[in-house]
Amino acid sequence: AQQRQRRYLHSKSKKENEFDSCCITTGTEMMHELTKYVNYNIRLEMMDKSSLWHNIKVYFSSHTVPGEGEHNCLDFLRSLPEKEQKEKTHCFFGPDGDLLMLTLASYCPKIKLIREDMMSKNYYDIYDIGSIAFELPSKLNQIFGIQKGYRMLEDVINDFILLGFFVGNDFLPKAKMFYHLRDGLNT
């Protein structure tokens, strides 16, 4: 609902002859044509014996698959055999802030997140999500609980994700008590 509202307000405020980014939305003619184009080019590359794509598996999740793209990718990751989830390196790319939380929630030890640097255009930041997850217990003073067996790494990750949701994301509005951290609990 939030995304629909943002798109509606954006399309009302755009100037004439300005590109309407709302056409990059599920169900639009542009997305249908883009899906056909991507499918065609994937097949073309895979059939070309000189292409680097010739002997690899390609999984393409188009706009016709329900759900957001990053959620579909993580669903695919979770559907892999456990050995592949844990031993292979996985990489996600995207500007969405929720990707940090979503990749943490995968519990994969070898997962990377690449994001464009918000301060320096044409630069990218690479986050080693597995290392971040591994460091969370010490940063959140939870090492003792893990060492004594009271807590698991996944518990600490889940606590961090829950705390992160209080400051807002794509799905939940920011809790009012976090607008002004100094007197947030009194608000």
Disulfide bonds with the S-S distance in Angstrom:
none
